[in-house]
Amino acid sequence: MNLQTFRAATMADALSQVKREMGTDAVILHTRTVHTRFWLGLRSRELVEITAGRGLRVADRHPRRAPSVNNGPAAYALHARHGGPEAASRLTTAAAGASSPAKATSINPLENSRQLMQSSVVEGIIMKDLTREVGSLKTLLNDLLREQKHKQAPSIPEELFDHYNALVQNEVCEDTAAEVIKNIYRTCRPEHLSNVSFVREKLVEQIEKLIPVGGPLVRTKSVGPHVVALIGPTGVGKTTTIAKLAANLKLREKHKVGLITLDTYRIAAVDQLKKYADIIGAPLRVAGSADDMRAAVSAMHDCDFILIDTAGRSPSDAMKLNELKGFLAAAAPDEVHLVVSSTASQKCAEMAVRCFTDVRVDKLIFTKIDEAPTVGGVLNVMRKMNKSLSYITTGQDVPDDIEVGHGRRVAELILRPVR
């Protein structure tokens, strides 16, 4: 007979080892509790030890009276997990497959042990214990991570550290998050800091103060069109945003709108904007040079608004950015809006801000809010740019998925749970 000894922190872990190493035909011969020492013998811990064997034949020729269910190793396991001999009796009977008391009394203790190892009840005990221990490990890991982060930000009040951590997880830069939290700690009564809903409302108020807003497009001239240009990197959604703005100005506010596009680089870019222009009944001109731009603006002198869709430029392409400067000088726009995608990484957004500021930026539009897992980067860019927010876009539908920028709305988006 092959005998092995297994040790684990719990009976469930020990049974799991037996089943994994020796299979379901293993026979439990002995169980006990042992103490082991570690850390040079200064500390000890309690372990469960099981001695099990494989290859033992159970003889049925000399049946003997079944032992008390309260004394065997199977009972030990059941007592440990279910709290009493009554549970042990029920489970041992179920594991042995007894259909009547008479049949249960004829079971050999070794056979009883083997069948207990094979029972689904034992598997349930093991899985329940493993689930509980995995949950404990997750809790321990989260506590360790939280403690580590707190060490990195020792100036954050303990009462508000979870709120600080939530801001950082939403990609608000650490300096801004710390500033917001400290303002709340300084201005609120201590007894209010444990009220989650109260603190959240204060967070919204503090973030809202950090987001200047520019409001919607408004015509400021009594004579001549109000010219607005959209600039930004490639792929941020400038053309779709132009279409949304034009549709709202034309169909909802009843203004006369003209469209000019410089985007002759992308395949079908002009066709895309022309379809939008045809739908809303707005004239469209294509400008391939600075002279074309001046002629297009002059031809639309009777419009209330002229919206200019520029081609996407790489922030690292100095030549294209200088070309864009020439177009804007020819158009002489009243407003230039930098379009930034909310899904862009923080580094990409900051690079775009830095490079396009050299061209000209009056206001900011953030697109693809609906696609961004976190919106904290919006606040970071706003603080770096020190420019006002005009619009955010929340989807692809024209003209619906665009909103006038409001600080409170952005603050609530920043505080939403990380997706």
C-alpha positions as CSV (number, residue, x, y, z in Angstrom):
1,M,0.0,0.0,0.0
2,N,1.3,3.5,-0.9
3,L,1.1,5.9,2.1
4,Q,1.5,9.6,1.9
5,T,1.1,12.5,4.4
6,F,-0.4,15.8,3.5
7,R,-0.4,19.1,5.4
8,A,-2.4,22.2,4.8
9,A,-3.9,25.2,6.6
10,T,-7.4,23.8,6.4
11,M,-9.0,20.4,6.1
12,A,-10.5,21.4,2.8
13,D,-7.0,22.2,1.4
14,A,-5.6,18.9,2.7
15,L,-8.5,16.9,1.2
16,S,-7.9,18.7,-2.1
17,Q,-4.2,17.7,-2.0
18,V,-5.1,14.1,-1.3
19,K,-7.6,14.0,-4.2
20,R,-5.1,15.7,-6.6
21,E,-2.1,13.5,-5.7
22,M,-3.7,10.1,-5.0
23,G,-7.0,10.2,-6.9
24,T,-10.5,9.5,-5.8
25,D,-9.7,6.0,-4.7
26,A,-7.5,7.3,-1.8
27,V,-8.3,6.1,1.7
28,I,-7.9,8.4,4.6
29,L,-6.2,6.6,7.5
30,H,-5.5,9.3,10.0
31,T,-5.9,13.0,10.6
32,R,-4.5,15.3,13.3
33,T,-3.6,18.9,14.0
34,V,0.1,19.8,14.1
35,H,2.0,23.0,14.9
36,T,5.0,24.1,12.9
37,R,7.4,26.9,13.8
38,F,8.9,29.5,11.4
39,W,10.8,32.8,11.6
40,L,13.7,31.0,13.5
41,G,11.1,29.3,15.8
42,L,9.7,32.6,17.1
43,R,6.2,32.0,15.6
44,S,4.1,29.0,15.0
45,R,1.0,28.1,13.0
46,E,-1.5,25.3,13.1
47,L,-1.8,22.9,10.2
48,V,-4.1,19.9,9.4
49,E,-2.2,16.7,8.6
50,I,-3.8,13.8,6.7
51,T,-2.3,10.4,6.2
52,A,-3.8,8.6,3.2
53,G,-3.1,5.5,1.3
54,R,-3.8,4.0,-2.1
55,G,-4.0,0.4,-3.2
56,L,-5.7,-1.0,-0.1
57,R,-8.3,-3.7,-0.7
58,V,-11.4,-3.5,1.4
59,A,-12.4,-7.0,2.5
60,D,-16.1,-7.6,2.7
61,R,-15.8,-11.2,4.0
62,H,-15.7,-10.2,7.7
63,P,-18.1,-7.3,8.0
64,R,-17.9,-5.6,11.2
65,R,-20.0,-3.1,13.0
66,A,-19.6,0.4,11.5
67,P,-17.8,2.8,13.7
68,S,-19.4,5.8,15.2
69,V,-19.6,8.5,12.6
70,N,-18.4,11.0,15.3
71,N,-14.9,9.4,15.7
72,G,-13.4,8.8,12.3
73,P,-11.3,11.1,10.1
74,A,-14.3,11.7,7.8
75,A,-16.2,13.0,10.9
76,Y,-13.2,15.3,11.7
77,A,-13.5,16.9,8.3
78,L,-17.2,17.3,8.6
79,H,-17.0,18.7,12.1
80,A,-14.4,21.2,11.0
81,R,-16.5,22.5,8.1
82,H,-20.1,22.0,9.2
83,G,-20.0,22.4,13.0
84,G,-21.2,19.2,14.5
85,P,-21.6,15.4,14.5
86,E,-25.2,15.7,13.1
87,A,-23.8,17.2,9.9
88,A,-21.1,14.6,9.8
89,S,-23.6,11.8,10.1
90,R,-25.8,13.1,7.3
91,L,-22.8,13.7,5.0
92,T,-21.1,10.4,5.7
93,T,-24.4,8.6,4.9
94,A,-24.8,10.6,1.7
95,A,-21.2,10.0,0.6
96,A,-21.5,6.3,1.2
97,G,-24.7,6.2,-1.0
98,A,-26.8,4.6,1.8
99,S,-30.4,4.2,1.0
100,S,-31.4,2.9,4.5
101,P,-29.9,2.8,8.0
102,A,-29.4,-1.0,7.7
103,K,-27.2,-0.5,4.6
104,A,-25.2,2.3,6.3
105,T,-24.2,0.1,9.3
106,S,-22.6,-2.5,7.0
107,I,-20.1,-0.1,5.5
108,N,-16.4,-0.7,6.1
109,P,-14.7,2.5,7.5
110,L,-12.0,2.4,4.8
111,E,-14.6,2.1,2.0
112,N,-16.5,4.9,3.8
113,S,-13.4,7.1,3.6
114,R,-12.9,6.4,-0.1
115,Q,-16.5,7.2,-1.0
116,L,-16.4,10.3,1.1
117,M,-13.4,11.5,-1.0
118,Q,-15.4,10.8,-4.2
119,S,-18.5,12.6,-3.0
120,S,-19.7,15.9,-4.5
121,V,-20.3,17.2,-1.0
122,V,-16.6,17.1,-0.3
123,E,-15.9,18.9,-3.6
124,G,-18.5,21.5,-2.6
125,I,-16.7,22.0,0.7
126,I,-13.4,22.4,-1.0
127,M,-14.7,24.9,-3.6
128,K,-16.5,26.9,-0.9
129,D,-13.3,27.1,1.1
130,L,-11.2,28.0,-1.9
131,T,-13.7,30.8,-2.9
132,R,-13.6,32.2,0.5
133,E,-9.8,32.2,0.6
134,V,-9.5,33.8,-2.9
135,G,-11.8,36.5,-1.7
136,S,-9.6,37.0,1.4
137,L,-6.5,37.3,-0.9
138,K,-8.2,39.9,-3.0
139,T,-9.1,41.9,0.0
140,L,-5.5,41.6,1.3
141,L,-4.1,42.7,-2.0
142,N,-6.4,45.7,-2.3
143,D,-5.4,46.7,1.3
144,L,-1.7,46.4,0.4
145,L,-2.1,48.4,-2.8
146,R,-4.1,51.1,-0.9
147,E,-1.4,51.2,1.8
148,Q,1.3,51.6,-0.8
149,K,-0.5,54.4,-2.6
150,H,-1.0,56.1,0.7
151,K,2.7,56.0,1.4
152,Q,3.3,57.8,-2.0
153,A,0.8,60.5,-1.0
154,P,1.2,61.0,2.7
155,S,-0.2,64.5,2.7
156,I,-3.7,63.2,1.7
157,P,-6.1,63.0,4.7
158,E,-6.9,59.5,5.6
159,E,-10.7,60.2,5.6
160,L,-10.6,61.3,2.0
161,F,-7.9,59.0,0.6
162,D,-10.4,56.7,-1.2
163,H,-11.8,59.7,-3.0
164,Y,-8.3,60.8,-4.0
165,N,-7.5,57.3,-5.2
166,A,-10.7,57.3,-7.3
167,L,-9.7,60.6,-9.0
168,V,-6.2,59.2,-9.8
169,Q,-7.8,56.0,-11.2
170,N,-9.9,58.2,-13.5
171,E,-6.6,59.7,-14.8
172,V,-6.8,63.1,-13.0
173,C,-3.2,64.0,-12.5
174,E,-2.0,63.6,-8.9
175,D,-1.3,67.3,-8.2
176,T,-4.8,68.3,-9.3
177,A,-6.4,65.4,-7.4
178,A,-4.5,66.4,-4.2
179,E,-5.5,70.1,-4.7
180,V,-9.2,69.1,-4.9
181,I,-9.0,66.8,-1.9
182,K,-7.2,69.3,0.3
183,N,-9.7,72.0,-0.6
184,I,-12.5,69.8,0.5
185,Y,-10.7,68.8,3.7
186,R,-10.0,72.5,4.5
187,T,-13.6,73.7,3.9
188,C,-15.7,70.9,5.3
189,R,-16.5,69.9,8.9
190,P,-14.8,66.7,10.0
191,E,-18.1,64.9,10.7
192,H,-19.2,65.4,7.1
193,L,-16.1,63.7,5.6
194,S,-17.5,60.2,6.3
195,N,-20.7,61.0,4.2
196,V,-19.9,59.6,0.8
197,S,-22.7,61.5,-1.1
198,F,-21.8,64.8,0.6
199,V,-18.1,64.4,-0.3
200,R,-19.0,63.5,-3.9
201,E,-21.1,66.6,-4.2
202,K,-18.2,68.7,-3.0
203,L,-15.9,66.9,-5.5
204,V,-18.3,67.9,-8.3
205,E,-18.2,71.5,-7.1
206,Q,-14.5,71.7,-6.8
207,I,-13.9,70.2,-10.3
208,E,-16.5,72.4,-11.8
209,K,-14.5,75.4,-10.6
210,L,-11.5,74.2,-12.5
211,I,-13.3,74.0,-15.9
212,P,-13.9,77.3,-17.6
213,V,-16.6,77.2,-20.2
214,G,-17.1,79.3,-23.3
215,G,-20.7,78.6,-24.1
216,P,-22.2,77.8,-27.6
217,L,-21.4,79.5,-30.9
218,V,-22.9,83.0,-30.8
219,R,-22.8,85.5,-33.7
220,T,-21.0,88.7,-32.4
221,K,-21.2,90.7,-35.7
222,S,-24.0,92.8,-37.0
223,V,-22.6,92.7,-40.5
224,G,-20.8,89.8,-42.2
225,P,-20.5,86.1,-41.2
226,H,-19.2,84.8,-37.9
227,V,-16.3,82.6,-39.0
228,V,-15.4,79.5,-36.9
229,A,-12.5,77.1,-37.7
230,L,-11.9,73.7,-36.2
231,I,-8.3,72.4,-36.0
232,G,-6.7,69.3,-34.5
233,P,-4.8,66.1,-35.1
234,T,-6.0,63.4,-37.5
235,G,-8.9,61.2,-36.5
236,V,-10.3,63.2,-33.7
237,G,-13.7,63.7,-35.4
238,K,-13.5,67.3,-36.8
239,T,-15.7,66.6,-39.9
240,T,-18.5,64.9,-37.9
241,T,-18.3,67.8,-35.3
242,I,-18.6,70.4,-38.1
243,A,-21.7,68.6,-39.4
244,K,-23.3,68.5,-36.0
245,L,-22.6,72.2,-35.4
246,A,-23.9,73.2,-38.9
247,A,-27.1,71.1,-38.5
248,N,-27.9,72.7,-35.1
249,L,-27.2,76.2,-36.3
250,K,-29.2,75.7,-39.5
251,L,-32.1,73.4,-38.5
252,R,-32.7,74.4,-34.8
253,E,-31.5,78.0,-34.6
254,K,-32.5,78.9,-38.2
255,H,-29.3,80.5,-39.1
256,K,-27.8,80.7,-42.6
257,V,-24.7,78.5,-42.6
258,G,-21.9,78.1,-45.1
259,L,-19.2,75.3,-45.0
260,I,-15.6,75.4,-46.2
261,T,-13.3,72.3,-46.2
262,L,-9.6,72.2,-46.5
263,D,-9.5,68.4,-46.1
264,T,-8.5,67.3,-49.6
265,Y,-6.0,64.7,-48.2
266,R,-8.4,62.0,-47.0
267,I,-10.2,59.8,-49.5
268,A,-13.9,60.9,-49.8
269,A,-13.5,63.5,-47.1
270,V,-15.1,66.2,-49.3
271,D,-17.9,63.8,-50.3
272,Q,-18.7,63.1,-46.6
273,L,-19.1,66.8,-45.8
274,K,-20.9,67.5,-49.1
275,K,-23.6,64.9,-48.1
276,Y,-24.1,66.7,-44.8
277,A,-24.3,70.0,-46.6
278,D,-26.8,68.8,-49.1
279,I,-29.0,67.3,-46.3
280,I,-29.2,70.6,-44.3
281,G,-29.2,72.8,-47.4
282,A,-25.9,74.6,-46.8
283,P,-23.4,75.8,-49.5
284,L,-20.0,74.1,-49.5
285,R,-16.7,75.3,-50.9
286,V,-13.4,73.5,-51.2
287,A,-10.2,75.6,-50.6
288,G,-6.9,74.2,-51.8
289,S,-4.8,77.4,-51.2
290,A,-4.9,80.6,-49.2
291,D,-6.3,82.4,-52.2
292,D,-9.1,79.9,-52.4
293,M,-9.8,80.4,-48.8
294,R,-10.2,84.1,-49.1
295,A,-12.4,83.7,-52.2
296,A,-14.7,81.1,-50.4
297,V,-15.2,83.4,-47.4
298,S,-16.0,86.3,-49.6
299,A,-18.5,84.3,-51.6
300,M,-20.4,83.4,-48.4
301,H,-20.6,87.0,-47.1
302,D,-24.4,86.8,-46.7
303,C,-24.2,83.8,-44.3
304,D,-24.6,84.2,-40.5
305,F,-22.0,81.5,-39.8
306,I,-19.1,80.0,-41.8
307,L,-17.7,76.8,-40.4
308,I,-14.2,75.7,-41.7
309,D,-13.2,72.1,-41.6
310,T,-9.4,71.8,-41.7
311,A,-7.4,68.7,-42.6
312,G,-5.9,66.8,-39.7
313,R,-2.3,67.7,-38.9
314,S,0.3,65.6,-37.1
315,P,1.5,67.7,-34.1
316,S,5.1,66.8,-35.1
317,D,4.7,68.0,-38.7
318,A,6.0,71.5,-38.5
319,M,5.6,72.2,-42.2
320,K,1.9,71.2,-42.2
321,L,1.3,73.3,-39.1
322,N,2.8,76.3,-40.8
323,E,0.6,75.7,-43.8
324,L,-2.4,75.6,-41.5
325,K,-1.3,79.0,-40.1
326,G,-1.4,80.4,-43.6
327,F,-5.0,79.1,-44.2
328,L,-6.2,80.6,-40.9
329,A,-4.5,84.0,-41.7
330,A,-6.4,84.0,-45.0
331,A,-9.7,83.1,-43.4
332,A,-9.3,85.5,-40.4
333,P,-11.7,83.4,-38.3
334,D,-13.5,84.9,-35.3
335,E,-13.0,81.7,-33.3
336,V,-10.5,78.8,-33.6
337,H,-11.5,75.6,-31.7
338,L,-9.0,72.9,-31.0
339,V,-10.6,69.4,-31.3
340,V,-9.2,66.8,-28.9
341,S,-10.2,63.2,-28.6
342,S,-11.1,62.0,-25.1
343,T,-9.7,58.6,-26.0
344,A,-6.2,59.9,-26.7
345,S,-3.5,59.1,-24.2
346,Q,-2.4,61.9,-21.9
347,K,0.9,62.3,-23.7
348,C,-0.8,62.6,-27.2
349,A,-3.3,65.1,-25.9
350,E,-0.6,67.2,-24.3
351,M,1.5,67.1,-27.4
352,A,-1.4,68.3,-29.5
353,V,-2.1,71.1,-27.1
354,R,1.5,72.2,-27.1
355,C,1.9,72.2,-30.9
356,F,-1.5,73.6,-32.0
357,T,-1.3,76.4,-29.5
358,D,1.5,77.8,-31.7
359,V,-1.0,77.9,-34.5
360,R,-3.9,79.5,-32.6
361,V,-6.4,78.1,-30.1
362,D,-9.3,80.1,-28.6
363,K,-11.5,77.3,-27.2
364,L,-11.6,73.5,-26.8
365,I,-13.9,70.7,-28.1
366,F,-13.6,67.2,-26.6
367,T,-14.9,64.4,-28.8
368,K,-15.7,60.7,-28.2
369,I,-16.6,61.1,-24.6
370,D,-18.8,58.0,-24.9
371,E,-15.8,55.9,-26.0
372,A,-13.4,57.0,-23.3
373,P,-13.0,54.7,-20.3
374,T,-12.0,57.6,-18.1
375,V,-12.5,61.4,-18.6
376,G,-9.9,62.7,-16.1
377,G,-7.6,63.7,-19.0
378,V,-10.1,66.4,-20.0
379,L,-9.5,68.2,-16.8
380,N,-5.7,67.8,-17.2
381,V,-5.8,69.4,-20.7
382,M,-8.1,72.2,-19.5
383,R,-5.7,73.1,-16.8
384,K,-2.6,73.1,-19.1
385,M,-4.3,75.0,-21.8
386,N,-6.1,77.6,-19.6
387,K,-8.7,77.8,-22.4
388,S,-12.5,77.6,-22.2
389,L,-14.6,74.5,-23.1
390,S,-17.1,75.0,-25.9
391,Y,-18.5,71.6,-26.7
392,I,-18.3,67.9,-26.0
393,T,-19.5,65.1,-28.3
394,T,-21.0,61.9,-27.0
395,G,-21.6,59.7,-30.1
396,Q,-21.7,59.6,-33.9
397,D,-25.4,60.7,-34.5
398,V,-25.8,64.0,-36.3
399,P,-27.0,66.4,-35.0
400,D,-27.9,65.0,-31.6
401,D,-24.6,63.7,-30.0
402,I,-23.1,67.1,-29.2
403,E,-23.5,69.2,-26.0
404,V,-22.5,72.7,-25.0
405,G,-19.7,72.3,-22.4
406,H,-20.7,72.6,-18.8
407,G,-18.3,72.3,-15.9
408,R,-20.7,70.3,-13.8
409,R,-21.5,67.8,-16.6
410,V,-17.8,67.2,-17.2
411,A,-17.2,66.9,-13.4
412,E,-19.8,64.2,-13.1
413,L,-18.3,62.3,-16.1
414,I,-14.9,62.5,-14.5
415,L,-16.3,60.9,-11.3
416,R,-18.1,58.1,-12.9
417,P,-16.8,54.6,-12.1
418,V,-13.9,53.4,-14.2
419,R,-15.2,51.1,-17.0
